[in-house]
Amino acid sequence: MSRNHFSGAVTRRDVLARAAHGFGSIALASLLPSAQAAARANPLAAKPAHFPAKAKSVIFLFMVGGPSHIDTFDPKPALTKYNGQPLPPSYGTIVSQFTKGDTPLLASPWKFAKHGQSGMDVSTLFPHTAKHVDDLCFVRSFYTDSTVHAPAMYHVNTGHILMGYPSMGSWITYGLGSESDNLPAYVVMPQPEGTPEGGTPCWGAGFLPAVYQGTVFRPGASPILNLNPPKGVTPQRQRRTLDFLQSMNELDTLDSDTEMAARISSYELAFRMQSHAPDAVDLSKETDATKQLYGIDQKRTNEFGTRCLLARRLVERGTRFVQLYSGGGPVSVQWDAHSNLVENHEKMCGMTDQPVAGLLADLKQRGLLDSTLVIWGSEFGRLPMSQGGNGRDHNPHGFTMWMAGGGVKPGTVVGQTDELGLKGEGARYSMRDFHATILHLLGMDQNRLWFLHNGRNEKLTDFGGNVIKEVLA
């Protein structure tokens, strides 16, 4: 909180600053080293996990808008059998955002086939990802608490349906720091056409210190602006300017001012990034074979493939958490298939399937998959009933996300939905369970990762989730 809120509050630094003219700058400097050292301490320095774990970093592939689980990774033959019929009364009345449960059932337009030694079912929408099922773990009975995009996105990303809480990436970087001193610890890469409906709160730090919020990389060949110093400015001159600026900041910053602390840290990181970030984002050094693996040589897959390749380059250089959004901005570039399900999903799958498969293959061949947790998911799935005859409304009651690498049990299916794919059946998993499992895979105990806020020890999992043990290798 700023000093201006309490005119009578005077800090040690205030006294020293006001006394500077009385006893000289040398005496003042001798009294300030501890404050300066504290301000210069790197809040993103790597921290030990609570217990040994395989996963060191996370790549979260977020499919904005809600892909249909029953058309992708959760086959429902009963939908074909009962196509065009009403939902059985035993299911009750299912009200979603735009439908009232009185529309007929809609069979999947796509076929499913078993793949790999594990024999897991994948839709024909994902011919490339299907080749990697033996590395995947499908969890088919997740649920969220809202049928509306933004609250459901907050739920997946922060554990709450209201904005203002720290994102999962922020909690993880707060708990573990970063293995890189020269790159952001938490990077977010939205769809070029725009951000998801939930916007920046999806990767915000909430009540955690601001330094733990996600750093947004923009689309295109230069994802980080202003990396190059102005012409004629040498590194030595920059260093002297930065040192002077930081000394002034340190003299006039309260210990509780996390915004200023984040700004001070960002200046230091920006200076180091000028030397190291250009190499991290320079894809020209990748081989043609690697670019083809991600589909960068094809117009349809170039953009998402570029972001997937950039994600690999970041985690191999120590970035802790990378989130890629597929979908954002106009509805035409989201997985939100209220109408024209076939056109929508074939477009979005066509843009992402090969890049995601390329990412899995590349991580594995480089020995990075064991230490990188890859997550594919969304804010909810879609209903088995139709909307407008050829689309599907939102379904938060039961849907699929998958994980790979980082201590995940490969070639596994966990949980299930009912025969029509409407609701989770048996073991259902909340977002608290989702987050508790991810923290566990990273070597963190959900109950030991907390932050005192308004007199309460706040946690990512709030009052607690259950680690999904079937996911663990």
Secondary structure, 3 states (H helix, E strand, C coil): CCHHHCCCCCCHHHHHHHCHHHHHHHHHHHHCHHHHHHHHCCCCECCCCCCCCCCCEEEEEEECCCCCHHHCCCCCHHHHHCCCCCCCHHHCCCCCCCCCCCCCECCCCCCEEEECCCCEEEECCCCCHHHHHHHEEEEEEECCCCCCHHHHHHHHHHCCCCCCCCCHHHHHHHHHCECCCCCCCEEEECECCECCCCCHHHHCCCCCCHHHCCEECCCCCCCCCCCCCCCCCCHHHHHHHHHHHHHHHHHCCCCCCHHHHHHHHHHHHHHHHHHHHHHHCCHHHCCHHHHHHHCCCCHHHHHHHHHHHHHHHHHCCCCCEEEEEECCCCHHHCCCCCCCHHHHHHHHHHHHHHHHHHHHHHHHHCCCHHHEEEEEECCCEECCECECCCECCEECCCEEEEEECCCECCCEEECEECCCCCCEECCCECHHHHHHHHHHHCCCCCCCCEEEECCEEEECCCCCCCCCHHHEC
